[in-house]
Amino acid sequence: MAQATNYQCPACGGPLHFSGTTQKLECDYCGSSYTVEEIDKKYKHEETQEGMSGMVEYSCPSCGAQLFCDETTAAASCPYCGNNQVIHTQFKGGKMPQKIIPFRFEKQAAINALKNHYKGKKLLPKVFSAQNHIEAVKGIYVPFWLFDGHADANVDYTATKIAVHYTSKEKVTTTSHYNLNRSGTVAFEKISVDASKKMDDALMDSIEPFDYDSLYDFSSSYLPGFFAEVYDVSTDECFERARVRAENTALQEMTNSIGGYDTVSVANKKIRVVNDKVTYAFLPVWVLSTKWRDKNYIFAMNGQTGKMVGNLPVDKGLFWKYFFGITLGVAAVVAPLVYFFF
């Protein structure tokens, strides 16, 4: 059976949670607060290496309830007594993160951000925002691989310069063609790729960037009050996504170095992306879910920067109203011109 640690206040025994506002662990009952270093000293655990598979059973240290979680859950709360727990045995077998960015925004900030996300969306059904109820709000430390490396690029281009001059009788256009080459090495740091099968990759890409100046050495004392998932997607699988991003960036850098031409096109490219270093990190994400007309809508907010992303429903009636309004507006402008020339 997995072992869980119940993070309790040394003063009164009440449950502790990590506060994004104060960057300390705070007691829900007596109001005491402690630094991560202070709680680390009290709840110091030795990590061993062993494998895990299937569902994990653990006992709540507070009320004794027998609970189950899947093999990637590393932090949760007891549904019976509400105490926040870290399941340390989930970090075995190389699952212990190296780095972590703590939450900066609290739960209410995530709720407010979602409401603001609704504002200014002209095609959003009015009843969605008026009758919508948020069904779940979870602060989750999502596992990420952070890739450092470089890309060696060699790119051939075709380019043109267009010159126009006029004679007494005609307009003359001259097009000159060129073959160009750019080569070089582009270094990259901390290309982040989420390492959880549960998380939507597009959402996780969209909440970037994170401020890596706040990337600290991992401590489980940051986890109480939040959920946490260990990785279940390997570095090799994730590197393919990082490689594509690095390759596109290197190509863009090569292309941006070219100037003075009217057109530039890639004729041939050879880009080799090398992964020099990878870091396993927990990054903070608020995940909010809501249901409307039997469809689930998932939103994500960067728990460090507050950036909110997610898809919203579209009022089809409003969409066609705006579409035909624009079409009729264009027709009203074009029609007199057509009449004038004919």
N, C-alpha and C positions, 0 to 999 in steps of 0.2 A: 504494500500500500504506500502511496506517495505521502510525503510529509508536508504539511503546510505550516507556515508561521503566521501567527496572529499578532499584528503590530499593535501593541497596547501602550497606553500612556504610562510612563514610569511613575507619575505622580498619583493618578487615580485609577488606572487600569482600564480606562475607556479606550475606544478605538481611535487609531490615528489615521490621518489621510494627508497626502502631500498637497500643499497649497501652491498653485501656480503664481498666486499674487505675492506671497511672502517668501516663496522658495524654501519653506520649512515644513516639517511635519507637525500638524496641529491636532489637538485633542478635541473631539466633538462634545465633550462633557465639561471639563474644567477649564478649557481655553488655553492650556499650556502649549508651548511650541518648542520644537527641538530642531537643531540642524541635522543635516544628513549624516555628518560625521559622528554626532552624539548617538544617533540611533544605530549607526553602523557598529559602534562599539558594543552596544547592548545585544544586537541580533547578528552576531558574526557567525557565518556558516562556512564550513569547509566543503568544497566542491569535489566530487569524485567523478570518474568517467565510467558510464555504463549506458546501454541502449534503452530505448523505450518503444513501445508499440501498443496500439489499441487505445481503448478508453482507460483513464486513470482514476482510481478511487482514492479519496483522501478524507480524513476526519477533521472537522472544524475544531480547532484548538479551544474555541470559546464555549460552544454549546454541545459539542460532541456529535453533531449531525454527520452522517455518512453521505458524502457528496461525490459526484462524478463530473469529470471534465474531459475534453479530448486531449490528445497528446501534445497539442501546441499551446494550450492555455497555461500561462505562467503566473498570472495574478487575477484575482476575482474577488467577489464578496459573497458571504454566506446568505442564501435567500431566507434563512430562518432567523438569525440573530443580527444580520447586517454587518458583521465585522469584516474588515478588509484583510485579505490574506495573500501571501506570496507562497507559491508552491515551488520550493527550492529544488526539489528533485527533478523538475522539468528542465532545469538548466544543465543536467548531466549530458554526457556524450557530446561535448563541444557546443552546447546550446547557449552557453553563457555569453551575452553580448560584451563587446569590448568598450563601447561608448554609448552614451545616451544624451538626448536633448530633453530637458525637463519641460513639462507643460508650463505655459505662461498665461493661458486663458482658462477661466473657470467655466463650469457648465452653463451658467446663465448667459455668459458672453456668447457661447455657441448658439443658444436659443435666439438671442437678440440678433446675431449675425444672420441666421436663417430668415428671420422676419424682414430684415433689411434687404436680403437677397431677393425677396418677392417684389420690392418696390421698384417702380420704373419699368416693369415688364408689361408692355402694352398688350401683348397677346396672351397674358396669363388670365385664365378664367377667374372672374371676381369671386365666385363661390369657393374657389380653391383656397385663397388666402383668408376669406371670411370664415369658412367653416372648417378649415384644416386644423387638425390636432396632431402634434408631434407624438408619435407613439413610443419612440425610444431615443435616448441620448446617451452615448457611451464614449468615455474617454479611453482610448486604446493606444498603448505603446506598440506600434507596428514594427516588425522586423524589416530592416533594410540592409542590403549590401552596398557599401560605398566604394567605388572603384577609382583607383589612381593609376595613371599610365600615360601612354603617348601614342600618337598616330603618325606614321611615316607616310607622306603623301607625294605622289608624282602624277600630275594631271596635265593632259594635252587639251588645248582649246582651239577652236576656230573662231575668228573674230572678223568684223568688218568695220570699215569707215566709209561713210557716205558723204559725198560732196555734191552740191547742187550749184549750178550756175546758169545764167540765162544769156541767150543770144537775141538778136533782133527778131528772130522767128520762132524760137523754141526754148523749152526748158530742158537742160541736159543734166542727168543724174549719173554720177560716176561712183561705182562701188569697188573699193579695194579690199582684197581678202588677205588674211594673215593667219599663220600658224603660231600658236603660243605655247609655252610650257611653264608650269610653276611646280616647284618641289620644295619640301621642307618638313619639319617635324613640329607637331602641335601637342603640347602637354595638356593633360586634363587631370583635375582633382575632384574626388568625391562625386562622381556621377552616381546618383542614387537610384536603386531599383528595389521595389518592395519584394520581400521574400516570403509572402504569405499567400497561399492559394485562396484564402477567404476574401481577400481584399481586391477590389476592382482596380486593375492596373491603370486604366485611364484616369480614374479619380485620384489615385496616388501620384501619378505624373502631374496632374493639373494643380495640386496644392503646393507644388514647389514654387520658389526655392525655400530652403531652410537656411538659417544663419548658422554656419558651422563654427563661428567664434564661440558659440555656447555649447559645443560638443564636449561633454565631460566624461571622465572615466566612469564606467558603469558601477552603480550601486543599487541593490534591490530596495534600498530605503526610499528611492524615488517612486516606487510602484504603488504603495498603499493608497486606495481610493480610486484606482484606475484598473482597467483590464490590460493584460499584456499577452502577446502571442510570440512564441519562439518560431524560428524559421522552419518552413517545410518545403522551400524551393531552393535548390542548391546554387552555389556560386556559378557553376558552369551554365546552368539554365538561364540565370539572370544576366550573365555576362553578354549573352547574345543581344539582349536589349540595350545594354550599355555600349556594346560595340557599334551598333547601328547609330546611336546618338553621337558617339565620338567620330565616326566616319563622316556623318553629315556635317558636323561642326568643322572638321578638318577641310572638307571640300569647300565649305562656305568661306573659310579663312583664305584658302588659295584663290578663290574667285574674287574675294574682296580686294585682293592685292592688285587686281588688274584695273586700269583706268585708261580713259582716252579713246575708247572704242564705242561705236554705236550699238553693236550687238556682240555678245560673247556666248558661246555654246561649248559644253563639254564634249570632246571628241573621244577621249579615252582616259581612264583613271585607274590607278593602282594605289590602294590605301591599305596599309597594314596596321592594325590596332593591337597594341601590346598592353596587357594587364600587368602592371608592376606591383600593385599592392591592393588588397581588399580589406575593408574594415566592416565588422559586424556591429550594427548599431540599432538601438531602439529610438524611434522618432515619434513625437506626439501627434495624435490625430483624434479629433472629435468626429464621431460618426452619428448622423441623425437620420432617422427613418420616419416616413409618414405614408399613409395610404389614402388614396382618393379614387373612387369609382373602381374598387377592387384591384387597383394597381399600386405596387410599392414604388416609392420614390426615395432614393438614397442620396444623402448629401454628406460632404466631408469638409471639415475645417482644419486648417493647419493649426495645431495647438500651440505653436510658438509665434506665428506671425498674424494669425487671425484670418487668413485668406480662405474664403468660402467658395466651394464649387458644387455643382450638381445640376441635373436636368430638371426642367419644369414642364408641366403640361401646356398645350397650346389650345386656345379657344378657336376652333375652326371657323366659326361664324365671323369672329373678329379678323382672322387671317384673311378670309376672302373679301371682307369689307375693305381692308387696307390694300389688298392686291388690286381689286378693281378700281379703287380710288386712285391709286398710282397710275394704273393703265389708262384710265379716262383722263387723268391730268396730262400724261404724255401725249395722248391723242389730241387733246385740245391745243397743245403747243405745236404739234407737227402739222395738223390739218391746215392752218393758215399758210404755213410755209409751202406745203404742197400746192395749194391753190395759187399762191403768188408765182411760183415757178412755171406753172402750166397755164 
